[in-house]
């Protein structure tokens, strides 16, 4: 059996989709704590053996010898979460407990980190990157990013005796795609563009308050969620190598590009207006992210990444424009 925490969430539910449709696996245990009223829809098309609330999992695992891997995608993922005690309990302690169980029971462990761990730090090439020796120099910009960073640091300090037989952490960059609606404010700009443009005929993007960066030209490394699922499944199948990996496309694109592609995929002429950045994001906003993908490629992952144009087109035309938009 394969346990997927956050399995009713965005990336987790697409990993379940990939395991169902590409690997023909239905012996899945979906673990989550559903809060959004429509989030059950992320499970409606899936085949799985069991659903557990996240608070049931650790007790359920005791004495089990039939777990093939734990894929840990569950977390508080809001970058604006201010209750640090909640972040500690959900993003650090819960992850540590699962790691320790996997180490004691010799079960592979794959988990979600985040590009938010980088803060505004980039290397000399302008790419977000680190090595194990320099990870302590990263400075996240918010509590969410720090909670993920702390767990990465903790993982790298574990002794061989307290380490699963294979493990990997994934620093996801700006992920977009089906099943993200429940993230609401934290959903991708692609999702917000589709809905806002459908309702108002325009998309509002943040003005730049950084010298040398034009409005709408803030850049991120956007990666299609189906690529994320493919990478996680590849590590599950091939045990590519223990470590923490960037998960992006390796190519930064502007928010203006993303929004325009959504509107073009809808068969419409793009229209964008620019608004002031909210106070709670000022000083905590990344103006450029681009994943250095060398470590992932060295680990043996060789599949191409979906282009922004192709990913947005698939998302818009095969999901957002359909009566049933769920994957």
C-alpha positions in Angstrom: 0.0 0.0 0.0 1.1 3.6 -0.7 0.2 6.3 1.8 -0.4 9.8 0.4 -0.8 12.6 3.0 -2.4 15.7 1.6 -4.0 13.3 -0.8 -7.1 15.4 -1.2 -5.0 18.5 -1.7 -3.5 20.0 -4.8 -0.3 18.1 -5.5 -1.3 15.1 -3.5 -4.5 14.5 -5.4 -2.6 14.7 -8.8 0.0 12.2 -7.5 -3.0 9.9 -6.7 -4.2 10.6 -10.3 -0.8 9.6 -11.7 -0.6 6.4 -9.6 -4.1 5.4 -10.7 -3.9 6.3 -14.4 -0.2 5.8 -15.2 0.9 3.1 -12.8 -2.5 1.4 -12.4 -2.2 1.4 -8.6 -5.4 1.7 -6.5 -3.9 0.4 -3.2 -3.7 3.9 -2.0 -4.3 5.3 1.5 -5.4 8.9 1.2 -4.8 11.0 4.3 -6.0 14.6 4.7 -7.9 17.0 6.9 -10.5 18.4 4.5 -11.6 21.9 5.3 -12.9 23.3 2.0 -16.6 22.4 1.3 -15.8 21.2 -2.2 -12.5 19.4 -1.6 -14.1 16.0 -1.7 -14.3 16.5 -5.4 -10.5 15.9 -5.6 -11.2 12.3 -4.5 -14.3 11.7 -6.6 -12.4 10.4 -9.6 -9.8 8.4 -7.7 -9.6 4.8 -6.8 -8.1 4.1 -3.4 -8.4 1.6 -0.5 -8.8 3.9 2.5 -9.3 7.5 3.6 -8.0 8.6 6.9 -8.1 11.9 8.8 -4.5 13.1 9.3 -4.9 12.7 13.1 -5.7 9.0 12.6 -2.6 8.1 10.6 0.0 7.5 13.2 -2.2 5.2 15.2 -3.2 3.4 12.0 0.4 2.8 11.0 1.3 1.0 14.2 2.1 -2.7 13.6 1.6 -2.5 9.8 4.1 -4.2 7.6 2.3 -3.6 4.2 3.3 0.0 3.6 5.4 0.4 0.4 6.0 4.1 0.8 4.8 7.3 2.5 4.4 10.2 0.1 4.0 13.2 2.5 2.4 16.2 0.7 0.2 17.3 3.6 1.0 20.6 5.3 -0.3 24.1 6.1 0.7 25.6 2.7 -0.4 29.2 3.2 2.5 31.7 3.0 0.5 34.1 5.1 -0.2 31.8 8.0 0.7 33.8 11.2 0.1 31.2 13.8 3.6 29.7 14.1 2.5 27.1 16.7 0.2 25.6 14.0 3.1 25.6 11.5 5.3 23.8 14.0 2.8 21.2 14.9 1.6 20.5 11.3 4.7 21.1 9.2 7.5 20.1 11.6 6.4 17.7 14.3 4.0 15.8 12.1 6.6 15.4 9.4 9.2 14.3 12.0 6.9 11.6 13.3 6.3 10.2 9.9 10.0 10.2 9.1 10.8 8.4 12.4 8.1 5.8 11.6 9.6 5.2 8.1 13.1 5.0 9.5 12.1 2.4 12.2 10.0 0.4 9.7 12.4 0.6 6.7 9.8 2.4 4.5 10.7 4.9 1.8 9.7 8.5 2.5 9.1 11.2 -0.1 8.1 14.6 1.2 7.2 18.2 0.0 9.5 21.0 0.8 9.1 24.3 -0.9 10.9 27.0 -2.9 9.7 29.4 -0.2 12.7 28.1 1.8 15.0 30.2 -0.4 13.5 33.5 0.6 14.9 36.1 -1.8 18.2 34.3 -2.0 19.6 33.3 -5.4 23.0 32.1 -6.5 25.4 34.0 -8.8 23.5 32.8 -11.9 20.2 34.1 -10.6 19.0 30.6 -9.9 17.6 29.2 -6.6 20.0 26.6 -5.5 21.8 25.2 -2.5 24.0 22.3 -1.4 23.9 20.5 1.8 26.8 22.5 3.2 25.1 25.9 2.5 21.5 25.1 3.4 21.9 26.8 6.8 22.5 30.1 5.0 19.0 30.2 3.5 16.6 32.8 4.9 12.9 32.3 4.2 10.7 35.3 4.1 7.7 33.9 6.1 6.8 31.4 8.8 5.6 28.8 6.3 8.9 28.9 4.4 10.8 28.6 7.7 8.8 25.6 8.8 9.7 23.8 5.6 13.3 24.9 5.9 13.6 23.7 9.5 12.4 20.2 8.5 14.9 20.1 5.6 17.7 21.0 8.1 16.5 18.4 10.5 16.4 15.7 7.9 20.0 16.4 6.9 21.1 16.0 10.5 19.7 12.5 11.0 22.0 9.6 11.6 22.0 6.6 9.2 20.2 4.6 12.0 17.3 7.1 11.9 17.0 7.4 8.2 14.5 5.6 5.9 16.0 3.2 3.3 15.3 5.8 0.6 14.0 9.3 0.9 13.7 12.6 -1.1 12.5 16.1 -0.3 11.0 18.2 -3.1 11.4 22.0 -3.2 8.3 22.8 -5.3 8.4 26.1 -7.1 5.3 27.8 -8.5 3.0 24.9 -9.2 -0.3 25.4 -11.2 -2.9 23.0 -12.6 -6.1 21.2 -11.8 -7.5 20.5 -8.3 -6.0 23.7 -6.8 -9.3 25.7 -6.4 -9.5 25.0 -2.6 -6.3 26.9 -2.0 -8.3 30.1 -2.6 -6.0 33.1 -2.2 -2.9 30.8 -2.4 -4.1 29.2 -5.7 -2.0 30.0 -8.8 -2.2 33.1 -10.9 -3.3 30.8 -13.7 -6.4 29.8 -11.7 -7.1 33.4 -10.6 -6.7 34.7 -14.1 -9.2 32.3 -15.6 -11.9 33.3 -13.0 -11.2 37.0 -12.8 -11.0 37.4 -16.6 -14.2 35.4 -17.0 -16.0 37.6 -14.6 -14.5 41.1 -15.3 -12.8 41.0 -18.7 -9.4 41.8 -17.2 -6.8 40.4 -14.9 -5.3 42.4 -12.1 -1.5 41.9 -11.5 0.7 43.5 -8.9 2.6 46.6 -9.8 6.3 46.4 -9.3 7.9 48.3 -6.4 11.4 47.1 -7.3 13.7 49.2 -9.4 14.5 47.6 -12.8 11.4 45.4 -12.8 8.4 46.5 -14.9 4.8 45.9 -13.8 3.9 42.3 -14.6 7.5 41.3 -15.2 8.0 39.7 -11.8 9.2 36.2 -12.7 8.7 32.8 -11.3 9.5 29.3 -12.2 6.1 27.9 -13.1 5.8 24.1 -13.2 2.7 22.1 -14.3 1.4 19.9 -11.5 1.4 16.8 -13.7 5.2 17.2 -14.0 5.4 17.3 -10.2 3.4 14.1 -10.0 5.6 12.4 -12.6 8.8 13.3 -10.7 7.5 12.0 -7.4 6.3 8.8 -9.1 9.8 8.4 -10.7 11.5 8.6 -7.3 9.0 6.1 -5.9 9.7 3.6 -8.7 13.4 4.1 -9.1 14.7 5.2 -5.7 16.7 7.9 -7.6 18.9 9.0 -4.7 18.5 10.4 -1.2 18.5 14.2 -1.1 16.5 17.4 -1.5 15.7 18.4 -5.0 14.4 21.5 -6.7 11.2 20.9 -8.6 10.7 23.5 -11.2 10.9 23.8 -15.0 14.3 25.5 -14.9 13.0 28.5 -16.8 11.6 31.7 -15.2 8.6 33.3 -16.9 6.7 36.5 -16.1 3.3 36.7 -14.5 2.3 38.7 -17.5 3.3 35.7 -19.8 1.3 33.3 -17.6 -1.8 35.5 -17.5 -1.7 36.2 -21.2 -1.4 32.5 -22.0 -4.5 31.7 -19.9 -6.6 34.3 -21.8 -5.3 33.1 -25.1 -6.1 29.5 -24.2 -9.7 30.7 -23.5 -9.8 32.1 -27.1 -9.7 35.7 -25.9 -7.6 38.7 -26.4 -5.5 39.3 -23.3 -6.3 42.4 -21.1 -4.3 43.2 -17.9 -4.5 46.0 -15.4 -2.0 46.7 -12.6 -2.7 47.2 -8.9 -0.7 48.1 -5.8 0.9 45.2 -3.9 -0.9 44.4 -0.6 0.8 45.6 2.6 1.1 42.0 3.9 3.2 41.0 0.9 5.6 44.0 0.8 9.1 43.0 1.8 8.1 39.3 1.7 7.5 39.0 -2.1 9.9 37.0 -4.4 10.6 38.9 -7.6 12.5 36.2 -9.3 12.7 32.4 -8.9 14.3 30.0 -11.3 15.1 26.4 -10.2 18.6 25.0 -10.8 17.7 21.5 -12.0 21.2 20.0 -12.1 20.7 17.9 -9.0 17.5 16.4 -10.3 19.0 15.6 -13.7 22.1 14.1 -12.0 19.8 11.8 -10.0 18.5 10.4 -13.3 15.3 12.2 -14.0 15.4 12.8 -17.7 11.8 13.5 -18.8 11.2 16.9 -20.5 9.1 19.5 -18.6 5.8 20.8 -20.0 6.1 24.3 -21.5 4.2 27.1 -19.9 2.1 27.3 -23.1 1.3 23.6 -23.2 0.6 23.3 -19.5 -1.7 26.4 -19.4 -3.6 25.2 -22.5 -4.2 21.7 -21.0 -5.3 23.2 -17.6 -7.6 25.8 -19.2 -9.2 23.7 -22.0 -9.3 20.3 -20.4 -10.2 21.3 -16.9 -11.2 25.0 -16.1 -13.5 25.3 -19.2 -15.2 21.9 -18.5 -18.4 21.4 -16.4 -16.4 18.9 -14.3 -13.1 20.7 -13.8 -11.6 18.1 -11.4 -8.8 15.7 -12.3 
